[in-house]
Amino acid sequence: MISISDIQNGSYYWETEDPHTNNTETANDFIKNELPPNVDVYFQDENYLEFIFEDGKYYSATIFGNGDFTHHQANFEFIKINNQ
């Protein structure tokens, strides 16, 4: 499972037993199996995500394959801090 330090470092890698047919399937797997429960994905467009942590920090992620259909990668960018 991903940690905040993985996101702050800009990338995360994981493997699956079953191959994924496309990047949208990989993004859905990332949401379901790699993100911790305290993360709210508020926007998804195929393999692009935007999400917020409980601490109010917003990030984006682009999810894609990393060389084959069972190795995957997520690249992150910081968006903003919620000032409420």
Secondary structure, 3 states (H helix, E strand, C coil): CCCHHHHHHCEEEEECCCCCCCHHHHHHHHHHHHCCCCEEEEEEECCEEEEEECCCEEEEEEEEECCCCCEEEEEEEEEEECCC
